[in-house]
Amino acid sequence: MRGPIVSLLAGAAVAGLYLVSFRQAPWWGGLIFLVVVSIGAFFWLSKRILGRLEPMLAEAGKHLQAQRMDQGIATLKGAFRWAPWHPMIGAQLHAQLGSVLYVTDKIGEAEPHLRKAPRSVWTARAMLACIYFRRKDAGAMRKELEALCKDKKASKESLLWTLYAFCEKELAGKDAAVAVLERGHALMRSDEKLENNLERVKQGKDMKTQGYGGQWFQFKVGEPPRAQQVVQRAGGGGPMPPALRRSGGKRKR
């Protein structure tokens, strides 16, 4: 990982210069220089990366919204040149690229990227679970979705519980879907979508997913997706990876 290594080397160089220049200086003074300079260098590098990466991601977003899918995908792939400079950018880019490939039916290409997506981008990991669902691999599907349902933030997403229940209903039947919906409803008592679907499944009726709009269609397990809505929502957010936004730059608006 180039960014942290370069930052650490910069800190070590300054610390070494300090200790050589001031031979009577305490050793812990060099340690302070090492830490402070390394952190400062890392944040400076992060801002530099932001300046290079942001235009590429903005361009990718414009291509995708205009349905120029191949150009958008190519631009996202080009953004990976900056991944070695920050420990979290690569995972975020994998989440975005994998999501776009998935909603454009490039499932084989999408899967390795979705496997590398962080669980903080829960939609990308849920798409991976949907790949397993399409293969009727219930064990792998449940492993992914259970991990998301135990995540503090993702577990508060009504859509996640609905997706899990839908997949369980298709693969394991009504009782399995009811069990999932009851768990979700226990966490979110005020969520009308979960409550209504719980009652519908208990009555042997189909679940209603239209209320989720394009967010539902991106998973491609029910009704045909509406491409414009799906692409705009793919990847769990806008064009800038959240990891980089937290690392020393503000997203332009």
N, C-alpha and C positions, 0 to 999 in steps of 0.2 A: 504494500500500500504506500504509494509514493508520497502523498501529502503528509501523513504523520512522520514518515522517515525523514523527509526533508526538514520538517519543523524541528524534530528532535536533533538532527545534525546541526541546525542553526543554533539551537539552545546550547548544545555541547561546545560549539566553537566559541560562543561568547563566554560561557563558563570557563573554558580552558584559558582564554585570553585574560580573563579576570584573575585567575589563580596564578598565571605566569607573571602578570604585571605586578601583582601585589602578593609577593611570596609569603608575607606574614599574615595574610588574610585567612580567616577561619574557613575550613572546608565547606561548612554549611552555607557560606556566602555564595560559593560556586553552585551549590545545589539550588539556591533561590534563583540565581540567574538562569540556570538550566530550565527550571520549571516555567518561570515567567516568560522567557524569550520563546520557548517552545510553544506555549499556549498562544502567545501573540502572533507568532509566525503562522500557526495553524489557522487562526481566524483571518489573518491577512490573505492566506492562500485560498481560504473558502470564499472570500469576497471576490477574489480574482476569478475563481472558477465560476461563480455566479454570473459574473459579467460575460463570460464566454458561453455559458450553458443556457442562460435565459433566452437569448434570441433564437437558439436552435429549437427549444421547446415551444416557444411562441409560434415559430414557423410550422412546427409539426401540428400544433393545435389548429392553426388556420387550414392546413391541408385536410385534416380529418373532418373538421366542421363543414368543409366544402366538398366532402366525399371524394377527395383525391387520396384514396387510401394508400396506394403504393408509395406516393411521395411522402405521406405522413410517416409511414412505417420506416422508409429509408432514412428520414431525418432523425427519427428516434434511435435507430441503430447507430447513426453517426454520433449521437450524443454520448455513446458509451466510451468514447475516447477519453472522456474526463472522469470516468468512474474510478480509475486507480488513484485519483488525487483526493478522494474522500471516502471514508470507510462505509458510509451509508447510502451514497448516491447510486451505486450499482444495483442494490436491492430495489430501490424505488423505481429505477428505470426498467428493471426486469418486470416489475408489477405493471407499469404502464404499457410497455410493449406487449407483454403477454396478454393483457386485457384487450388491446386493440386487435391483436392477431386472433384471439378467441372470438370476438364478436364479428369478425370478418371471415369466420369459418376456416381459418388456418389452424386447425386444432393441433396438428402434429408439430407445427412450429411454436405454437403458444405454450404447450405443456412444459418444456424445459425452463422457459422464462417464469411461468407461474409457480413452478417448484421453488424458485429462488426469491419469490416475492416475500416481503415481511408480513407477518400477520397483522401489523398495524394497518395495512391496506387490505381490509378483510374481504372486499369484493373480489380481489385477484385470487385469494386463496379459496374463496367460495367457487370461483370459476373452475379451479383445479378439481374441487369436489364434484362439480357438475360433469367434468370429463369422466371421472370415475363412475358417476351415475349413468352416463350414456353407455358406458361399457358394462353396466350392471355389476360393478365391483362394489357391493354394498359395504364391505369391510373398510376399504380405503376411503370411500366417501364419508362414512361415519367418523373415521379418525380425523379427517380434516375438519368436518363441521363441528364435531365435539370440541376440538381444540378452540375453534372460534367462539363457540357458545360458552366456553369457560373464560374467555378473554373479557376483561373488565369493560372495555368500550364496545367491542363487537356484540357482546351479549345484550346490549341495550338497543340493538337494531331489530325492529319488528320484521323487516324484510328477511333477515337471516333466519329467524325462526320459521317464517312462512316457507322459505325455500327448503329448509331442512324437512319440514313436515310434508311438503309436496313430494320431495324425493322419496321419503319413507313410505308415503301412501302408494306411490307407484311401484316400489320394490318390495315392500313388506306388508302393505295393507293398512286398513283403517285404524286399527288399534295402535300401531306404531306411530302413525301421524298424530293421533290424539295425544299420545304420551309426550311428543315433542311440543305440541301446541300448549299443553297444560304447563309444561316447564316454562315456556316463554311467557305465558299469561301470568304465571306466578311472579315473574320478575317485573312485568309491565301491566299492572292491573287496569290502567286507564287506556290501554291501546285497543281501540274499537276493532281494528282489522283482525288482530289476533283473536279477540273474543268472538267476533262473528264467524271466522273460519273454524274456530273450535266447535261452535254449535253446529255449523254446517257439516263438518266431518262426522260428528257424533250422529247426525241424522242421515248419514250416508250420501250426502250431497257433495258436489265438486267444490273445491276452494275457489274463492274469488281473489284474483290477483291484479285486476285492472287498476285498482286504486294506487298501486305502486308505479304505474306508468312505465316510462323508459327504464327505470331502475330494475324492474322485473324482467323486461324483455332482454336485457343484456346477458342474462344467464342462459337463454336459449333452451329452456327445458319445457316451456309451455307453448304459448302462442308465438307465431313468427315475430321476430324482432322488428322494430321500427328503426331503421338504420340511423337516421339523424339523431333521435333521442338516445339511442344506445351509445354511439360514439362519443357524444358530448359528456356522457356520464362514466364512460369506461375508465378504469384505473383508479377509482376512488377519489377523484379530485381534478383540479385544473392542471395546466401543463407543467408547473414547477414542482419537482419532487419535494415533499415535506421535509425530508432530512436536510436538504440544502437550505431551505428557508430558515431552519432553526440554527444554522451554522455560521451566521454572520452576514446576512444580506436580507434586504427587504424586497419583497416581490413588487414589481412595478405594476401600477394599475392604470 
